[in-house]
């Protein structure tokens, strides 16, 4: 009986192992080993059969086929190798089918994402045009507006984007803004913004948009800038919440402001010249509010609900 010498990987003992044995146990540390035949100078059909079987067990069907083919060159009628050849071919076929399905799925996902991104971009451009028109001309329609933003088309674009990826918080956020600013559907907009906020709780923009939506009627500053989402509006909102509302005099001022400002806000909303004048007049107040916020190390808190919108 031919023997081969192998070293125990646990205790280092040199062991005499039968040449045809596929496993062996060290008599000193009792550790079991699987014998590797790959280093053998002249592998036999039986050793190649063992290596092919191990490769199949690990899902390495290509490697198994190599062992099988090598063994069949030595013994074309080896029953074990012939059986493993069928298993290896079946495994390769299943693997190739799985890979093809995965590549097809990845290709479709990439195509859907490109299409969704394109529709999202078109809707975003419409939204940007709407805000520019409101800021510059005070309205989105009329003879003085060179190009009106088609908000019905914007809604179609974002709906198509959401058909492809219905759980995309960025698209849900954009649809909420389109419904709110473009169609005046505040309740419907709130549902989309709330869902977006739940899906992306760390997205500061989405959380602030939801906070702005939950504010009450928008007044002078919002009318002057044409949108409640202008960065200047956020500065004034945080200054009000974190400073003015913390004192009796500040609360009195805010209450007076909300009682007297709506008529003036409505008056300037459609008058571009007055809007530009108001933006210029409140610039010192914006600078002061920003300085106060920085000095107090106060930053925007995502998800904080304001009671009013300037």
ChimeraX commands (.cxc) that place a marker at each C-alpha (Angstrom):
marker #1 position 0.00,0.00,0.00 radius 0.5
marker #1 position 1.52,3.30,-1.12 radius 0.5
marker #1 position 1.85,6.01,1.50 radius 0.5
marker #1 position 2.38,9.73,1.28 radius 0.5
marker #1 position 3.68,12.09,3.95 radius 0.5
marker #1 position 1.53,15.06,4.98 radius 0.5
marker #1 position 1.98,17.64,7.71 radius 0.5
marker #1 position -0.78,18.32,10.23 radius 0.5
marker #1 position -1.62,22.00,9.99 radius 0.5
marker #1 position -2.59,22.12,13.68 radius 0.5
marker #1 position 0.24,20.41,15.54 radius 0.5
marker #1 position 2.85,20.09,12.78 radius 0.5
marker #1 position 3.23,16.31,13.00 radius 0.5
marker #1 position 4.34,14.46,9.82 radius 0.5
marker #1 position 1.80,11.77,9.04 radius 0.5
marker #1 position 1.89,8.75,6.74 radius 0.5
marker #1 position -1.35,8.78,4.76 radius 0.5
marker #1 position -2.63,6.25,2.25 radius 0.5
marker #1 position -2.11,7.54,-1.28 radius 0.5
marker #1 position -5.77,7.12,-2.24 radius 0.5
marker #1 position -7.21,8.56,0.98 radius 0.5
marker #1 position -9.24,11.79,0.55 radius 0.5
marker #1 position -9.41,12.59,4.29 radius 0.5
marker #1 position -7.26,11.79,7.30 radius 0.5
marker #1 position -7.14,12.45,11.05 radius 0.5
marker #1 position -4.07,13.34,13.04 radius 0.5
marker #1 position -3.56,10.76,15.86 radius 0.5
marker #1 position -1.92,13.42,18.06 radius 0.5
marker #1 position -4.27,16.43,17.98 radius 0.5
marker #1 position -7.27,14.57,16.47 radius 0.5
marker #1 position -7.78,17.30,13.87 radius 0.5
marker #1 position -9.45,16.17,10.62 radius 0.5
marker #1 position -8.02,17.20,7.27 radius 0.5
marker #1 position -9.20,17.11,3.68 radius 0.5
marker #1 position -6.35,15.95,1.54 radius 0.5
marker #1 position -5.41,18.14,-1.43 radius 0.5
marker #1 position -4.32,16.20,-4.47 radius 0.5
marker #1 position -3.50,19.27,-6.55 radius 0.5
marker #1 position 0.18,19.13,-5.72 radius 0.5
marker #1 position 0.52,15.45,-6.66 radius 0.5
marker #1 position 3.09,14.86,-9.39 radius 0.5
marker #1 position 0.91,12.32,-11.25 radius 0.5
marker #1 position -2.78,12.56,-10.22 radius 0.5
marker #1 position -4.90,9.48,-10.77 radius 0.5
marker #1 position -8.49,9.41,-12.07 radius 0.5
marker #1 position -9.63,8.79,-8.51 radius 0.5
marker #1 position -7.82,11.80,-7.05 radius 0.5
marker #1 position -9.12,13.99,-9.88 radius 0.5
marker #1 position -12.60,12.66,-9.16 radius 0.5
marker #1 position -12.23,13.72,-5.50 radius 0.5
marker #1 position -11.05,17.21,-6.48 radius 0.5
marker #1 position -13.89,17.59,-8.99 radius 0.5
marker #1 position -16.45,16.57,-6.37 radius 0.5
marker #1 position -15.08,19.11,-3.89 radius 0.5
marker #1 position -15.17,21.84,-6.52 radius 0.5
marker #1 position -18.80,21.08,-7.31 radius 0.5
marker #1 position -19.66,21.24,-3.60 radius 0.5
marker #1 position -18.13,24.75,-3.53 radius 0.5
marker #1 position -19.98,25.83,-6.69 radius 0.5
marker #1 position -16.76,25.98,-8.75 radius 0.5
marker #1 position -18.19,24.20,-11.78 radius 0.5
marker #1 position -15.59,25.41,-14.24 radius 0.5
marker #1 position -12.77,24.11,-12.07 radius 0.5
marker #1 position -14.66,20.83,-11.62 radius 0.5
marker #1 position -14.94,20.43,-15.40 radius 0.5
marker #1 position -11.18,20.88,-15.72 radius 0.5
marker #1 position -10.56,18.03,-13.24 radius 0.5
marker #1 position -13.17,15.85,-14.96 radius 0.5
marker #1 position -11.68,16.40,-18.41 radius 0.5
marker #1 position -8.18,15.69,-17.11 radius 0.5
marker #1 position -9.36,12.50,-15.42 radius 0.5
marker #1 position -11.29,11.25,-18.45 radius 0.5
marker #1 position -8.14,11.57,-20.53 radius 0.5
marker #1 position -6.60,9.01,-18.16 radius 0.5
marker #1 position -9.72,6.81,-17.86 radius 0.5
marker #1 position -12.52,7.57,-20.35 radius 0.5
marker #1 position -14.86,5.08,-18.68 radius 0.5
marker #1 position -14.45,6.15,-15.04 radius 0.5
marker #1 position -18.01,6.00,-13.67 radius 0.5
marker #1 position -17.47,8.66,-10.99 radius 0.5
marker #1 position -15.96,11.15,-13.43 radius 0.5
marker #1 position -18.74,10.60,-15.97 radius 0.5
marker #1 position -21.36,11.26,-13.29 radius 0.5
marker #1 position -19.54,14.39,-12.12 radius 0.5
marker #1 position -19.28,15.61,-15.73 radius 0.5
marker #1 position -23.08,15.73,-15.95 radius 0.5
marker #1 position -23.33,17.56,-12.62 radius 0.5
marker #1 position -20.64,20.06,-13.62 radius 0.5
marker #1 position -22.30,20.77,-16.99 radius 0.5
marker #1 position -25.68,21.28,-15.30 radius 0.5
marker #1 position -24.07,23.59,-12.76 radius 0.5
marker #1 position -22.36,25.61,-15.49 radius 0.5
marker #1 position -25.61,25.91,-17.43 radius 0.5
marker #1 position -27.48,27.13,-14.35 radius 0.5
marker #1 position -24.66,29.55,-13.50 radius 0.5
marker #1 position -24.65,31.00,-17.02 radius 0.5
marker #1 position -28.43,31.41,-16.99 radius 0.5
marker #1 position -28.23,33.17,-13.62 radius 0.5
marker #1 position -25.52,35.49,-14.87 radius 0.5
marker #1 position -27.48,36.30,-18.02 radius 0.5
marker #1 position -30.59,37.10,-15.96 radius 0.5
marker #1 position -28.54,39.28,-13.61 radius 0.5
marker #1 position -26.99,41.22,-16.51 radius 0.5
marker #1 position -30.42,41.71,-18.10 radius 0.5
marker #1 position -31.82,42.98,-14.78 radius 0.5
marker #1 position -28.91,45.37,-14.31 radius 0.5
marker #1 position -29.31,46.66,-17.88 radius 0.5
marker #1 position -33.04,47.28,-17.35 radius 0.5
marker #1 position -32.38,49.01,-14.02 radius 0.5
marker #1 position -29.81,51.28,-15.66 radius 0.5
marker #1 position -32.20,52.12,-18.51 radius 0.5
marker #1 position -35.06,52.81,-16.09 radius 0.5
marker #1 position -32.83,55.04,-13.96 radius 0.5
marker #1 position -31.68,57.03,-17.00 radius 0.5
marker #1 position -35.30,57.51,-18.08 radius 0.5
marker #1 position -36.39,58.43,-14.55 radius 0.5
marker #1 position -33.55,60.93,-14.17 radius 0.5
marker #1 position -34.46,62.56,-17.49 radius 0.5
marker #1 position -38.12,63.01,-16.49 radius 0.5
marker #1 position -37.06,64.28,-13.07 radius 0.5
marker #1 position -34.74,66.81,-14.72 radius 0.5
marker #1 position -37.53,68.07,-17.00 radius 0.5
marker #1 position -39.89,68.50,-14.04 radius 0.5
marker #1 position -37.18,70.26,-12.04 radius 0.5
marker #1 position -36.54,72.68,-14.89 radius 0.5
marker #1 position -40.25,73.54,-15.01 radius 0.5
marker #1 position -40.19,74.16,-11.26 radius 0.5
marker #1 position -37.15,76.40,-11.58 radius 0.5
marker #1 position -38.82,78.42,-14.34 radius 0.5
marker #1 position -41.96,78.81,-12.21 radius 0.5
marker #1 position -39.96,80.25,-9.31 radius 0.5
marker #1 position -37.98,82.58,-11.56 radius 0.5
marker #1 position -41.18,83.91,-13.12 radius 0.5
marker #1 position -42.77,84.50,-9.73 radius 0.5
marker #1 position -39.65,86.18,-8.40 radius 0.5
marker #1 position -39.08,88.44,-11.42 radius 0.5
marker #1 position -42.58,89.05,-12.77 radius 0.5
marker #1 position -44.75,88.19,-9.78 radius 0.5
marker #1 position -46.70,85.64,-11.83 radius 0.5
marker #1 position -46.23,82.65,-14.10 radius 0.5
marker #1 position -48.72,83.74,-16.75 radius 0.5
marker #1 position -49.48,86.93,-18.63 radius 0.5
marker #1 position -48.22,88.98,-21.54 radius 0.5
marker #1 position -45.18,90.24,-19.61 radius 0.5
marker #1 position -43.90,86.70,-18.91 radius 0.5
marker #1 position -41.67,85.60,-21.83 radius 0.5
marker #1 position -42.00,81.88,-21.06 radius 0.5
marker #1 position -44.56,80.36,-18.71 radius 0.5
marker #1 position -43.79,77.17,-16.81 radius 0.5
marker #1 position -46.20,74.39,-17.81 radius 0.5
marker #1 position -46.91,72.86,-14.40 radius 0.5
marker #1 position -49.36,70.30,-15.82 radius 0.5
marker #1 position -46.52,68.98,-17.97 radius 0.5
marker #1 position -44.18,69.11,-14.96 radius 0.5
marker #1 position -46.64,66.91,-13.07 radius 0.5
marker #1 position -46.69,64.42,-15.95 radius 0.5
marker #1 position -42.90,64.30,-15.97 radius 0.5
marker #1 position -42.58,63.64,-12.26 radius 0.5
marker #1 position -45.40,61.09,-12.31 radius 0.5
marker #1 position -43.55,59.15,-15.01 radius 0.5
marker #1 position -40.37,59.28,-12.92 radius 0.5
marker #1 position -42.26,57.94,-9.90 radius 0.5
marker #1 position -43.79,55.13,-11.96 radius 0.5
marker #1 position -40.28,53.79,-12.43 radius 0.5
marker #1 position -39.06,54.41,-8.87 radius 0.5
marker #1 position -42.08,55.04,-6.58 radius 0.5
marker #1 position -39.98,55.09,-3.39 radius 0.5
marker #1 position -37.51,57.76,-4.55 radius 0.5
marker #1 position -37.67,60.47,-1.85 radius 0.5
marker #1 position -36.15,63.14,-4.13 radius 0.5
marker #1 position -38.89,62.64,-6.73 radius 0.5
marker #1 position -41.58,62.47,-4.04 radius 0.5
marker #1 position -40.28,65.76,-2.66 radius 0.5
marker #1 position -40.35,67.38,-6.10 radius 0.5
marker #1 position -43.91,66.21,-6.76 radius 0.5
marker #1 position -44.97,67.71,-3.44 radius 0.5
marker #1 position -43.44,71.06,-4.41 radius 0.5
marker #1 position -45.08,70.97,-7.86 radius 0.5
marker #1 position -48.48,70.26,-6.31 radius 0.5
marker #1 position -48.00,73.02,-3.75 radius 0.5
marker #1 position -46.41,75.83,-5.74 radius 0.5
marker #1 position -47.71,74.93,-9.19 radius 0.5
marker #1 position -51.22,73.69,-8.43 radius 0.5
marker #1 position -52.01,75.12,-4.96 radius 0.5
marker #1 position -52.91,71.63,-3.70 radius 0.5
marker #1 position -51.41,71.88,-0.24 radius 0.5
marker #1 position -53.03,68.79,1.29 radius 0.5
marker #1 position -51.97,66.53,-1.59 radius 0.5
marker #1 position -48.49,68.04,-1.46 radius 0.5
marker #1 position -48.22,67.32,2.26 radius 0.5
marker #1 position -48.79,63.58,1.70 radius 0.5
marker #1 position -45.88,63.36,-0.75 radius 0.5
marker #1 position -43.56,65.49,1.38 radius 0.5
marker #1 position -44.36,63.44,4.49 radius 0.5
marker #1 position -43.57,60.21,2.64 radius 0.5
marker #1 position -40.33,61.70,1.30 radius 0.5
marker #1 position -39.39,62.83,4.83 radius 0.5
marker #1 position -40.00,59.33,6.18 radius 0.5
marker #1 position -37.86,57.73,3.48 radius 0.5
marker #1 position -35.05,60.29,3.88 radius 0.5
marker #1 position -35.08,61.47,7.50 radius 0.5
marker #1 position -31.55,62.92,7.22 radius 0.5
marker #1 position -32.24,64.97,4.10 radius 0.5
marker #1 position -32.26,68.55,5.37 radius 0.5
marker #1 position -33.89,70.02,2.25 radius 0.5
marker #1 position -36.83,67.62,2.38 radius 0.5
marker #1 position -37.33,68.13,6.12 radius 0.5
marker #1 position -37.27,71.92,5.70 radius 0.5
marker #1 position -39.74,71.74,2.80 radius 0.5
marker #1 position -42.14,69.78,4.98 radius 0.5
marker #1 position -41.69,72.30,7.79 radius 0.5
marker #1 position -42.43,75.15,5.36 radius 0.5
marker #1 position -45.55,73.39,4.11 radius 0.5
marker #1 position -46.83,72.99,7.64 radius 0.5
marker #1 position -46.52,76.74,8.15 radius 0.5
marker #1 position -49.55,78.99,7.80 radius 0.5
marker #1 position -50.13,81.67,5.15 radius 0.5
marker #1 position -47.01,83.17,3.54 radius 0.5
marker #1 position -46.56,86.90,3.92 radius 0.5
marker #1 position -44.29,89.78,2.87 radius 0.5
marker #1 position -40.89,88.08,2.53 radius 0.5
marker #1 position -42.36,85.06,0.74 radius 0.5
marker #1 position -44.29,87.38,-1.60 radius 0.5
marker #1 position -41.10,89.35,-2.30 radius 0.5
marker #1 position -38.97,86.31,-3.09 radius 0.5
marker #1 position -41.75,84.46,-4.91 radius 0.5
marker #1 position -41.36,81.14,-3.05 radius 0.5
marker #1 position -41.35,79.94,0.57 radius 0.5
marker #1 position -38.23,77.88,-0.19 radius 0.5
marker #1 position -35.80,80.76,-0.75 radius 0.5
marker #1 position -32.76,80.61,1.53 radius 0.5
marker #1 position -33.58,84.11,2.77 radius 0.5
marker #1 position -36.98,82.85,3.99 radius 0.5
marker #1 position -35.30,80.11,6.00 radius 0.5
marker #1 position -33.02,82.68,7.67 radius 0.5
marker #1 position -35.99,84.81,8.71 radius 0.5
marker #1 position -37.97,81.78,9.85 radius 0.5
marker #1 position -35.21,80.50,12.10 radius 0.5
marker #1 position -34.54,83.99,13.49 radius 0.5
marker #1 position -38.22,84.30,14.35 radius 0.5
marker #1 position -38.49,80.84,15.95 radius 0.5
marker #1 position -35.19,80.94,17.85 radius 0.5
marker #1 position -35.09,84.62,18.89 radius 0.5
marker #1 position -38.25,86.67,18.45 radius 0.5
marker #1 position -40.63,84.08,19.86 radius 0.5
marker #1 position -38.46,83.64,22.94 radius 0.5
marker #1 position -39.33,87.06,24.38 radius 0.5
marker #1 position -42.54,88.92,25.18 radius 0.5
marker #1 position -41.62,91.85,22.94 radius 0.5
marker #1 position -40.70,89.52,20.10 radius 0.5
marker #1 position -43.98,87.61,20.35 radius 0.5
marker #1 position -45.89,90.89,20.34 radius 0.5
marker #1 position -44.01,92.02,17.22 radius 0.5
marker #1 position -44.69,88.72,15.42 radius 0.5
marker #1 position -48.38,88.87,16.30 radius 0.5
marker #1 position -48.67,92.44,14.97 radius 0.5
marker #1 position -46.80,91.45,11.83 radius 0.5
marker #1 position -49.18,88.61,11.05 radius 0.5
marker #1 position -52.23,90.81,11.62 radius 0.5
marker #1 position -51.09,93.68,9.38 radius 0.5
marker #1 position -48.89,92.18,6.67 radius 0.5
marker #1 position -51.21,89.96,4.55 radius 0.5
marker #1 position -52.83,92.83,2.58 radius 0.5
marker #1 position -49.44,94.35,1.76 radius 0.5
marker #1 position -48.05,90.91,0.80 radius 0.5
marker #1 position -50.97,90.36,-1.58 radius 0.5
marker #1 position -50.45,93.82,-3.05 radius 0.5
marker #1 position -46.75,93.33,-3.88 radius 0.5
marker #1 position -47.06,89.70,-4.98 radius 0.5
marker #1 position -47.88,90.62,-8.60 radius 0.5
marker #1 position -45.80,93.80,-8.83 radius 0.5
marker #1 position -42.18,93.03,-9.82 radius 0.5
marker #1 position -40.90,96.53,-9.08 radius 0.5
marker #1 position -42.29,96.49,-5.54 radius 0.5
marker #1 position -40.93,92.98,-5.01 radius 0.5
marker #1 position -37.44,94.12,-5.95 radius 0.5
marker #1 position -37.79,97.13,-3.66 radius 0.5
marker #1 position -38.91,94.97,-0.72 radius 0.5
marker #1 position -36.05,92.53,-1.28 radius 0.5
marker #1 position -33.63,95.47,-1.16 radius 0.5
marker #1 position -35.27,96.97,1.94 radius 0.5
marker #1 position -35.19,93.74,3.98 radius 0.5
marker #1 position -31.57,92.96,3.09 radius 0.5
marker #1 position -30.24,94.68,6.25 radius 0.5
marker #1 position -32.71,92.63,8.32 radius 0.5
marker #1 position -31.52,89.43,6.64 radius 0.5
marker #1 position -27.91,90.31,7.39 radius 0.5
marker #1 position -28.73,91.06,11.02 radius 0.5
marker #1 position -30.73,87.83,11.43 radius 0.5
marker #1 position -27.95,85.74,9.87 radius 0.5
marker #1 position -25.38,87.28,12.24 radius 0.5
marker #1 position -27.59,86.59,15.27 radius 0.5
marker #1 position -28.04,82.97,14.20 radius 0.5
marker #1 position -24.31,82.48,13.65 radius 0.5
marker #1 position -23.42,84.05,16.98 radius 0.5
marker #1 position -25.87,81.81,18.77 radius 0.5
marker #1 position -24.55,78.76,16.90 radius 0.5
marker #1 position -28.08,78.05,15.84 radius 0.5
marker #1 position -28.64,76.03,12.70 radius 0.5
marker #1 position -31.65,74.78,10.85 radius 0.5
marker #1 position -33.21,71.79,12.60 radius 0.5
marker #1 position -34.54,69.22,10.07 radius 0.5
marker #1 position -38.17,68.42,10.62 radius 0.5
marker #1 position -38.90,71.36,12.94 radius 0.5
marker #1 position -42.39,72.64,12.19 radius 0.5
marker #1 position -42.89,76.38,12.02 radius 0.5
marker #1 position -46.24,77.98,12.81 radius 0.5
marker #1 position -45.99,80.62,10.11 radius 0.5
marker #1 position -44.15,81.41,6.92 radius 0.5
marker #1 position -42.80,84.90,6.41 radius 0.5
marker link #1:1,2 radius 0.2
marker link #1:2,3 radius 0.2
marker link #1:3,4 radius 0.2
marker link #1:4,5 radius 0.2
marker link #1:5,6 radius 0.2
marker link #1:6,7 radius 0.2
marker link #1:7,8 radius 0.2
marker link #1:8,9 radius 0.2
marker link #1:9,10 radius 0.2
marker link #1:10,11 radius 0.2
marker link #1:11,12 radius 0.2
marker link #1:12,13 radius 0.2
marker link #1:13,14 radius 0.2
marker link #1:14,15 radius 0.2
marker link #1:15,16 radius 0.2
marker link #1:16,17 radius 0.2
marker link #1:17,18 radius 0.2
marker link #1:18,19 radius 0.2
marker link #1:19,20 radius 0.2
marker link #1:20,21 radius 0.2
marker link #1:21,22 radius 0.2
marker link #1:22,23 radius 0.2
marker link #1:23,24 radius 0.2
marker link #1:24,25 radius 0.2
marker link #1:25,26 radius 0.2
marker link #1:26,27 radius 0.2
marker link #1:27,28 radius 0.2
marker link #1:28,29 radius 0.2
marker link #1:29,30 radius 0.2
marker link #1:30,31 radius 0.2
marker link #1:31,32 radius 0.2
marker link #1:32,33 radius 0.2
marker link #1:33,34 radius 0.2
marker link #1:34,35 radius 0.2
marker link #1:35,36 radius 0.2
marker link #1:36,37 radius 0.2
marker link #1:37,38 radius 0.2
marker link #1:38,39 radius 0.2
marker link #1:39,40 radius 0.2
marker link #1:40,41 radius 0.2
marker link #1:41,42 radius 0.2
marker link #1:42,43 radius 0.2
marker link #1:43,44 radius 0.2
marker link #1:44,45 radius 0.2
marker link #1:45,46 radius 0.2
marker link #1:46,47 radius 0.2
marker link #1:47,48 radius 0.2
marker link #1:48,49 radius 0.2
marker link #1:49,50 radius 0.2
marker link #1:50,51 radius 0.2
marker link #1:51,52 radius 0.2
marker link #1:52,53 radius 0.2
marker link #1:53,54 radius 0.2
marker link #1:54,55 radius 0.2
marker link #1:55,56 radius 0.2
marker link #1:56,57 radius 0.2
marker link #1:57,58 radius 0.2
marker link #1:58,59 radius 0.2
marker link #1:59,60 radius 0.2
marker link #1:60,61 radius 0.2
marker link #1:61,62 radius 0.2
marker link #1:62,63 radius 0.2
marker link #1:63,64 radius 0.2
marker link #1:64,65 radius 0.2
marker link #1:65,66 radius 0.2
marker link #1:66,67 radius 0.2
marker link #1:67,68 radius 0.2
marker link #1:68,69 radius 0.2
marker link #1:69,70 radius 0.2
marker link #1:70,71 radius 0.2
marker link #1:71,72 radius 0.2
marker link #1:72,73 radius 0.2
marker link #1:73,74 radius 0.2
marker link #1:74,75 radius 0.2
marker link #1:75,76 radius 0.2
marker link #1:76,77 radius 0.2
marker link #1:77,78 radius 0.2
marker link #1:78,79 radius 0.2
marker link #1:79,80 radius 0.2
marker link #1:80,81 radius 0.2
marker link #1:81,82 radius 0.2
marker link #1:82,83 radius 0.2
marker link #1:83,84 radius 0.2
marker link #1:84,85 radius 0.2
marker link #1:85,86 radius 0.2
marker link #1:86,87 radius 0.2
marker link #1:87,88 radius 0.2
marker link #1:88,89 radius 0.2
marker link #1:89,90 radius 0.2
marker link #1:90,91 radius 0.2
marker link #1:91,92 radius 0.2
marker link #1:92,93 radius 0.2
marker link #1:93,94 radius 0.2
marker link #1:94,95 radius 0.2
marker link #1:95,96 radius 0.2
marker link #1:96,97 radius 0.2
marker link #1:97,98 radius 0.2
marker link #1:98,99 radius 0.2
marker link #1:99,100 radius 0.2
marker link #1:100,101 radius 0.2
marker link #1:101,102 radius 0.2
marker link #1:102,103 radius 0.2
marker link #1:103,104 radius 0.2
marker link #1:104,105 radius 0.2
marker link #1:105,106 radius 0.2
marker link #1:106,107 radius 0.2
marker link #1:107,108 radius 0.2
marker link #1:108,109 radius 0.2
marker link #1:109,110 radius 0.2
marker link #1:110,111 radius 0.2
marker link #1:111,112 radius 0.2
marker link #1:112,113 radius 0.2
marker link #1:113,114 radius 0.2
marker link #1:114,115 radius 0.2
marker link #1:115,116 radius 0.2
marker link #1:116,117 radius 0.2
marker link #1:117,118 radius 0.2
marker link #1:118,119 radius 0.2
marker link #1:119,120 radius 0.2
marker link #1:120,121 radius 0.2
marker link #1:121,122 radius 0.2
marker link #1:122,123 radius 0.2
marker link #1:123,124 radius 0.2
marker link #1:124,125 radius 0.2
marker link #1:125,126 radius 0.2
marker link #1:126,127 radius 0.2
marker link #1:127,128 radius 0.2
marker link #1:128,129 radius 0.2
marker link #1:129,130 radius 0.2
marker link #1:130,131 radius 0.2
marker link #1:131,132 radius 0.2
marker link #1:132,133 radius 0.2
marker link #1:133,134 radius 0.2
marker link #1:134,135 radius 0.2
marker link #1:135,136 radius 0.2
marker link #1:136,137 radius 0.2
marker link #1:137,138 radius 0.2
marker link #1:138,139 radius 0.2
marker link #1:139,140 radius 0.2
marker link #1:140,141 radius 0.2
marker link #1:141,142 radius 0.2
marker link #1:142,143 radius 0.2
marker link #1:143,144 radius 0.2
marker link #1:144,145 radius 0.2
marker link #1:145,146 radius 0.2
marker link #1:146,147 radius 0.2
marker link #1:147,148 radius 0.2
marker link #1:148,149 radius 0.2
marker link #1:149,150 radius 0.2
marker link #1:150,151 radius 0.2
marker link #1:151,152 radius 0.2
marker link #1:152,153 radius 0.2
marker link #1:153,154 radius 0.2
marker link #1:154,155 radius 0.2
marker link #1:155,156 radius 0.2
marker link #1:156,157 radius 0.2
marker link #1:157,158 radius 0.2
marker link #1:158,159 radius 0.2
marker link #1:159,160 radius 0.2
marker link #1:160,161 radius 0.2
marker link #1:161,162 radius 0.2
marker link #1:162,163 radius 0.2
marker link #1:163,164 radius 0.2
marker link #1:164,165 radius 0.2
marker link #1:165,166 radius 0.2
marker link #1:166,167 radius 0.2
marker link #1:167,168 radius 0.2
marker link #1:168,169 radius 0.2
marker link #1:169,170 radius 0.2
marker link #1:170,171 radius 0.2
marker link #1:171,172 radius 0.2
marker link #1:172,173 radius 0.2
marker link #1:173,174 radius 0.2
marker link #1:174,175 radius 0.2
marker link #1:175,176 radius 0.2
marker link #1:176,177 radius 0.2
marker link #1:177,178 radius 0.2
marker link #1:178,179 radius 0.2
marker link #1:179,180 radius 0.2
marker link #1:180,181 radius 0.2
marker link #1:181,182 radius 0.2
marker link #1:182,183 radius 0.2
marker link #1:183,184 radius 0.2
marker link #1:184,185 radius 0.2
marker link #1:185,186 radius 0.2
marker link #1:186,187 radius 0.2
marker link #1:187,188 radius 0.2
marker link #1:188,189 radius 0.2
marker link #1:189,190 radius 0.2
marker link #1:190,191 radius 0.2
marker link #1:191,192 radius 0.2
marker link #1:192,193 radius 0.2
marker link #1:193,194 radius 0.2
marker link #1:194,195 radius 0.2
marker link #1:195,196 radius 0.2
marker link #1:196,197 radius 0.2
marker link #1:197,198 radius 0.2
marker link #1:198,199 radius 0.2
marker link #1:199,200 radius 0.2
marker link #1:200,201 radius 0.2
marker link #1:201,202 radius 0.2
marker link #1:202,203 radius 0.2
marker link #1:203,204 radius 0.2
marker link #1:204,205 radius 0.2
marker link #1:205,206 radius 0.2
marker link #1:206,207 radius 0.2
marker link #1:207,208 radius 0.2
marker link #1:208,209 radius 0.2
marker link #1:209,210 radius 0.2
marker link #1:210,211 radius 0.2
marker link #1:211,212 radius 0.2
marker link #1:212,213 radius 0.2
marker link #1:213,214 radius 0.2
marker link #1:214,215 radius 0.2
marker link #1:215,216 radius 0.2
marker link #1:216,217 radius 0.2
marker link #1:217,218 radius 0.2
marker link #1:218,219 radius 0.2
marker link #1:219,220 radius 0.2
marker link #1:220,221 radius 0.2
marker link #1:221,222 radius 0.2
marker link #1:222,223 radius 0.2
marker link #1:223,224 radius 0.2
marker link #1:224,225 radius 0.2
marker link #1:225,226 radius 0.2
marker link #1:226,227 radius 0.2
marker link #1:227,228 radius 0.2
marker link #1:228,229 radius 0.2
marker link #1:229,230 radius 0.2
marker link #1:230,231 radius 0.2
marker link #1:231,232 radius 0.2
marker link #1:232,233 radius 0.2
marker link #1:233,234 radius 0.2
marker link #1:234,235 radius 0.2
marker link #1:235,236 radius 0.2
marker link #1:236,237 radius 0.2
marker link #1:237,238 radius 0.2
marker link #1:238,239 radius 0.2
marker link #1:239,240 radius 0.2
marker link #1:240,241 radius 0.2
marker link #1:241,242 radius 0.2
marker link #1:242,243 radius 0.2
marker link #1:243,244 radius 0.2
marker link #1:244,245 radius 0.2
marker link #1:245,246 radius 0.2
marker link #1:246,247 radius 0.2
marker link #1:247,248 radius 0.2
marker link #1:248,249 radius 0.2
marker link #1:249,250 radius 0.2
marker link #1:250,251 radius 0.2
marker link #1:251,252 radius 0.2
marker link #1:252,253 radius 0.2
marker link #1:253,254 radius 0.2
marker link #1:254,255 radius 0.2
marker link #1:255,256 radius 0.2
marker link #1:256,257 radius 0.2
marker link #1:257,258 radius 0.2
marker link #1:258,259 radius 0.2
marker link #1:259,260 radius 0.2
marker link #1:260,261 radius 0.2
marker link #1:261,262 radius 0.2
marker link #1:262,263 radius 0.2
marker link #1:263,264 radius 0.2
marker link #1:264,265 radius 0.2
marker link #1:265,266 radius 0.2
marker link #1:266,267 radius 0.2
marker link #1:267,268 radius 0.2
marker link #1:268,269 radius 0.2
marker link #1:269,270 radius 0.2
marker link #1:270,271 radius 0.2
marker link #1:271,272 radius 0.2
marker link #1:272,273 radius 0.2
marker link #1:273,274 radius 0.2
marker link #1:274,275 radius 0.2
marker link #1:275,276 radius 0.2
marker link #1:276,277 radius 0.2
marker link #1:277,278 radius 0.2
marker link #1:278,279 radius 0.2
marker link #1:279,280 radius 0.2
marker link #1:280,281 radius 0.2
marker link #1:281,282 radius 0.2
marker link #1:282,283 radius 0.2
marker link #1:283,284 radius 0.2
marker link #1:284,285 radius 0.2
marker link #1:285,286 radius 0.2
marker link #1:286,287 radius 0.2
marker link #1:287,288 radius 0.2
marker link #1:288,289 radius 0.2
marker link #1:289,290 radius 0.2
marker link #1:290,291 radius 0.2
marker link #1:291,292 radius 0.2
marker link #1:292,293 radius 0.2
marker link #1:293,294 radius 0.2
marker link #1:294,295 radius 0.2
marker link #1:295,296 radius 0.2
marker link #1:296,297 radius 0.2
marker link #1:297,298 radius 0.2
marker link #1:298,299 radius 0.2
marker link #1:299,300 radius 0.2
marker link #1:300,301 radius 0.2
marker link #1:301,302 radius 0.2
marker link #1:302,303 radius 0.2
marker link #1:303,304 radius 0.2
marker link #1:304,305 radius 0.2
marker link #1:305,306 radius 0.2
marker link #1:306,307 radius 0.2
marker link #1:307,308 radius 0.2
marker link #1:308,309 radius 0.2
marker link #1:309,310 radius 0.2
view
